[in-house]
Amino acid sequence: MSFPLARRHLVAGGAALVGGTAADRHASAQGAAWPARPVRMVVGFTAGSATDVTGRMFAQKFSEAWGQPVVVENIPGNSGAIGVDRVAKAAPDGYTLMWTGNAAITILPSLQDLPFDPLRDLESVCITLSMASLLFVNNDLPVRSVPELVAHAKANPGRLSYGSPGIGTPQHIAGEMLCRRAGIRMEHIPYRGANVADVLSGIVPVGIQNAGAAMPLVREGRLRCIGVTSPTRSANAPDLPTIAEQGFPGFEATSWFGLMAPARTPRPILEKVHAEATKVLADEEMRRKFAALSLDVVGSTPEQMRATIAADIPKWARVIADAGIPRAR
């Protein structure tokens, strides 16, 4: 989607409100006055994670544009679902926003019973960015490619483990997909957000993390990346091979990040958030910063985000079923 299209969508929505009912005009005035006090942006992962870092970049730009602090509140746990649930139950007044990854709203519904429905209890605002993950190993592990990892795992059954940001994250699903398709077993070690320290030390020999969290250590030579989870090589790291091209065609498990709000948040407020997010994504300096973090700019309308969520839930359900990941009891 192009940025001009996003702007036309917003202009059309605003025009409809101006010419609408008295209730619409009241809502429009409410949106114009917002924000009159600090806004809370909930992030469902720990500080320093890719979700947290990207959320803070937008929060800073929003603060500058709106003249009110946009304060990031980290509420980690259950792959972001605890934070999402907090937002779903918050007052729909625009003073609570959600910066979310796709795990809690499109993957976890197929793994456990959640206290919220992402399509019923939340308003979609914008998918902003996407990011592949890196499959990497401790430098002492005698593995330099995905086929070598598979061979090593088969030669050492039950001895390998891999770390991910948590149960139900795209990284967890990527690990289980790889094990299933390669016919190997690696024990899953879930963390509460990005954590590569145990792979650096060798406690956990293999890791799968968002590229933003792992790429600096890969570039420094402290970790060895053996595969990328995107379907094609990233323009930000063309030297790194994909898992798909190493004997696993069609392999894909990427993350995306986006903005949401409690259901029934006034439409003019949502449009104001969307408009500012679009400006951030179009800013050339910000685009350079995103590229440096291995982030790809997406941009979407609220309708496109909602449609993506509705399509991704059954897509991940099929992947989870194929990978043999059990539903939590």
N, C-alpha and C positions, 0 to 999 in steps of 0.2 A: 504494500500500500504506500502511495506517495504522500508526502506532507501536504501538498496542495489539496489533495482529496480530503485529508483529515480536516483541513481548515474549512473547506466547503461544507462538510458534514456539520461542523459546529455552527457555521453561519446560518444554515438552513434550520437547525434546531432552535437557535436563538430567535429567528424570525417568527417561527411558529408560536413561540411563547409570547412574544410581544403582541401578536394579534389574537391571543387566546382569551380565555375567560378571566373573570376577576381573580379567581383562585390562581390561575396561571401568572397573572401580573403580580400577585402577592408573592408567589414563589420566586419570580424573577427578581423582585426587589430584595427578597431574602438572600438570594445568591449574590446580588451586587454588594450587599453589606458584609458578606462573609469573606474572610475570617475577621472577626472582631477580637479574637483572643488566640492564644497558642493552639496549634493543632497537634494532635498526637498521631504519629505514624508507627504502627505496630509492625515489628519484624519478628518472625517466628523462629529465628536462629540466633546463635551466639554472636557477640561482637567479633568482627574480623572475618566472618564467613562471607562468601560471595554475595549472599542475599543481603547481609548487613551492609557491606561496602557499597553496593549499588544503591540500596535504599537511602543511605546517608548522602550520596551524591545528589539524588533528586531532592531530598529534604532541604539541603543547603540552598539549592536553586529556588525551591518553592518559598523558603523564608525570605530570600532576597526579593522575589517578585511580589509577595503578598504583604510584606512589612510586618509579619507576625512570625514568631518562632515556630518551626515545624520540628517537633522533638521526637527523635527515634526512641522507641521503647522496645527493648529486646525481651521477648517472651518465648524462650526456646522450649522445645520438648515435642515429642511425637512427630518428628519431621515437619515441624511448623504448624501442626494441627491445633496445638493449645493456643497459640496466638490467633489463628483464624477463628477459633471458637469465641475467643474474647471479643474480637471485632464483630462477629455475627450477633452477639448479644449486647453490643454497645448502642447508645442512643443514636438514631439516624439523623444527626444534626450537622454533619460535616466536620465535626471536631475529632473524629476518630477515622483514620484511614488505614488501609492494610497494604503493606508492600510484601507481596507473596511470591514464592516460587511455585512451580506447577505441581510439586509433589503432594502437598496437603489437599489440593482441590481436585486433582485429576487421577492420582495414583492411589492414595490411601483409601478412597471409597471402595476399592476392590479388595482391600486387605483387612479392613476392620469396620465395625459399626461406628460411625462418627456422630457427635452430638449436633452437627449442622449439615445442611444441604447447600453446596456451593452455588447452585442455581436458584434456590429459593430464598436463602438467608443472606445473600451478598449481592451487591451491585457491581457489575463489571465496569471498569473505567478504561483501561488500556493495557495491552501487552506491550511492554517497552523494549525489552532486550532478550537475547537468547545467548546461550553459552554451551559449548560442548564440554565434556569432561575428559580428563586424562586418566589412562590406566598406566600406573607407574610402579616401579619396584625399588627396593633398597639396592644401593650400588654394589653390595657384596653378593647379591643373588645372581647366579650365573645365567642370566636371562637377558636377551637383547631384542626380542620380538615376541609377538603373541604366540606363534607356533612353538617357540622355545619355552614359553611359559607353560603351554599345554603339555609339552613333552616332560618338563620338569615336574609338573603336578602328577602326571601319570607314573613317573619314576619314583615319586615320593608321596604315595597316597596318604591322605589325612594329615599331612604336615604343613600345608600352606593355609594361610588365612589372609583375608583382605579387609581393609577398613573403608567405611563409607560415612557420609554425614548423618546417616540414620536410616532406620527401617522405613521402607516405602519411598525413599528418594530415588530419582533417576539413576543415581550411582549404584544403589543397592540392586535395582532392577537390572542394570547393565552387568553387574557381577554375576547375578544368578542366570541371566540369559547366556553369558559366556560359558559358565560351568555346564549348563544344560546342553548347549550346542556342541561344546568340545568334549563332553563326556568325562568331565573331571569334577573333583570336589574341592572347594576351598571354604573354610569356615568364615562366615560373615561376622565382622566386628563392627557394630554400629556405634557411632559417636553422636554427640549433640552439636552438630555443625562441623565445619571444616577442622580437621585435625590431621596433620601430616607428621607430627613429632614422633609417633611410634614407628612410622615407616623409616624415617631418618635414622632412628636408633636401631632398627632391625627387630624390634619387638613384634611388629606386624610386617611381614615381608612385602606385601602388595597393598596398594591403595588405589582408590578411584575417587577423585575429587573434581569439583568444578575447575576449569582451566585457570580461572582468576586466582584461585587459592594455591594451585600447585605449580603454575607455569614459572613464577620467579625462581623457585628452587630447581626446576628442571633446567632453566637457562643458566643457572649458576653451577650446574653439574652436580648438585647435591642429591638429586633423585634422577632416575633414568625412566623417561617416558617411553613406553613400548606401543602405545596405541591411543587413538582419539575416538570418542564415541559418536561423532557426527558422521552422517552418511558419506560426506566428501571432505577432503582436506580443507582446513580453515585458511582463509586468506591471511589471518593473523599469525599462522604457524604452518606455512606450506611445507616445511621440512619434516613435519611429524606425520607418520602414516596413520591411516584410520584402521580400526579393528576390521571393518568391512573388507578392506582390500587385502587383508592377511588371511584369507580363507573363510571369512564369514560374511558373505554377500548379504546386503540388506540390513546389517546390524546398525542400530541407531538408538541412542538414548540421550537426548539433549535436555537441557533445562531452559525454561523461560521465566522471566520475571515480569510482574505486572502490578497494577494498582487496583484495589477494590475498596468497597465501603459497605457499611451495614445496609441491608435492604431498606427501601423507602427513604433513603437519603434524597433530599430535594434535587431534582434534575438540574437546575441551574448551577448548583454547587458541583455536581459531577462534571458538568460541561466545563466549568472553570478549571477544575483539576485536570481534565483531559487536555484543554487548550494549553495549559502551562507545561504539561508533560510533553506535548508535541513540540513546543518551543525548545525544551531541553534537548530532545532528540535531534532537532534540526541544527543546533548550535555546533559550529565547526570545532571549537575548542573541546567541547564535551565529546564529540565524536572521536577526536584524537585520544582522549582519555579512555573512552570505551574500548577502542581498538587496542590500546596498550594493556588493557586488562583481559584481552581475548573475548570481548563482548561484541556481538553483532546487533546492530540497530534493527528493530522490528517496526513498532508503531502500529496501532490498530484503532478502529472505532470501538465503542463499547459493545456494539452488536457483534462485531467480528470476534471480540474476546469471548463473549458469551457463547457464540457458536463454536469456537475452538474448545472451550471447556466441555460443552455438550458432546463434541466429537471425540475428544481425548479420553474421556472416562471409559467408554467402551473399547477404545483402542488399547489403552493400558490394561484393561481387564483381560483382553485376549493375550497380550504379552505375558501377563502374570500367570494366566492359566497354562500357556505353553511352557513357561519356565518351571512350572510345578511348585510355585510359592504358595504355601497354605494360608488361608484366611485365619486371622487371629480369633481365638475362641474366648 
